[in-house]
Amino acid sequence: MAYSFNGSYVTFPTSSTTDKLGTMTDLGLKDSAAKIQVTTANGVKHLYEAGLPDAEITIDIIGAGATACTIGATGILTLVWNSGQTNTYSNAVCVERSISGGIDSPIKTTLTFAPAP
């Protein structure tokens, strides 16, 4: 199924498939930009332009692995979707890492990445 998440994967800190980030359960990519108001004094409605783009990538992985992903770690982040789409960030930084678990549930690691300079 081309629209199924199954088969999608993420690599970091290189684009090599040997650097897959474990068994993913969820993957999210959010592109946004600041909203800049450019309404003139005689305007009759608010007008806006988009500011600089701001991407955030969130990945949920089963287990407490992904040791290459410590806060501040940088590298190539590649999202390979089962649909054939690929998103590559030539320099991404890990900005958040959390590990959680509960009774009768797997340990889960959540990683958040952002573009780096």
C-alpha positions, 0 to 999 in steps of 0.5 A: 500500500503506497499510503501505508506508514508501514515500511517507512524509516528514518536514518541518522546521523548519516543517510546510510540504511545501516543508521536506521533509528530503530523500530518506529511507531510514529513519525511527524514532520511539521513545517511552519513559519512565523506570521508577519503582519504587513497591513498598511494604515489604510488597510481594510483587512489584515494582510500577512507574509510568511516569515522564515520556515521552521521545521520540526521532526518528531520520531517515536521509537520502541525501546530506549536505544537510538544512542546516536541521538543525544541532545545536540547531536548533529548529522544527516536526517533522512525520512524515507516514507513508504509512499516513495517521498523522501525528506532529507535535512543535510544538517539536523540537530537533536533538540529533545529526547524523552524515554517513557514506559508503563505497565504492560507497554513497551519502552518508547523513545521520542526524538525531536529534530530541527534544522541546524546551521 
